[in-house]
Amino acid sequence: MHWGLYLACINQGEKPDLGIAVAKKLAKRAVDRNQLKRMIRELVRGAQTTSLNSDVVVKLKKPIGRETRGRLRGKEKAALRTQIAGLI
């Protein structure tokens, strides 16, 4: 599992917050880090509007792109997306 998901309760009537941590040490290219952040925002915000009513922090725990010299490929993106969707 590449991701860590942390949830916290929110006060009544407040909007849930989102925190994302994708370290440069784990995802070398800025393009890949930004794509991952966009993907996480899309999935978590969609879940927060429907069923998830708490503050969320998502953290990348393992390095990506090891076998592709630091580049994130389509197959890896799909696997990371399904992992996040499974956590939410």
N, C-alpha and C positions, 0 to 999 in steps of 0.2 A: 504494500500500500504506500503510495507516494504522498498522501495528504493527511493532515491532521485537522480535525474540525472541532472547534470549541464553541459551546453555546452558553448563553447567560440569559436569565430572565430580565425582562424590561418592566419599567413602571407602567401602570395603567395609563392609557391614553397617549403614550409616547411612540414615536416611530422607531422601528428596529434599525440598528446600525450594522454595518458590515466592515470588517477589517481583513485585509489580504496581505500576506507576507510571502514573497517569492524572492529569495536571496540570490544575489549575483553569483555566489559560490556554487549554487545548485543549478541555475539556469544561466549559462554564460552570455548568451546573446540577448540584447535589449529587446529585439523584435519578439523573441520567444516569451520573455517575461511579460511583455505587454499583451500578447495574445492570450496567455494563460490568465492574466488578470481580467481581461474582457470576458473570457469564457466563464470565469468564476462569478463575476458580477451578474452576467445574464442568468445563470442557473440559480444563484442564491436569491436574487431579487424576485425572480419568478416564483420561487418557493415561498418567499416571505409574503407575497401578495395573496397566496392561496392558503397555505397550511402552516407554514413555519412562522411563529410569532415570537421570535427571540433574537437577541443580538448574536451575531455570528463572526467568528474569526477563523479564517482558512489559512493554513500554513503548508508550504511545500516542504516535505521532510527528506526526500531522497533526490539525488541528482538526476537530471534528465539528459538525454542525448549522448550518452556515453559511447554507444556503438556507432553513432553518426557524427563523431567529432564535434559534439556540442550543439548540433542542429536538431531542432524539434521537427519531426516528420509527421505526416498525416495519420499514420497508424498509431503513433504515440499519442497524438492529440486526441484521437478517438478513445483510446484506453484511459487517458487521464479524465476525459469528460465523463465516461461511464463510472469511474471511481467516485468523482464528485457527486454525480447524480445518485449513486448508491448511498453515499453518506447522508445526503439531504433527505 
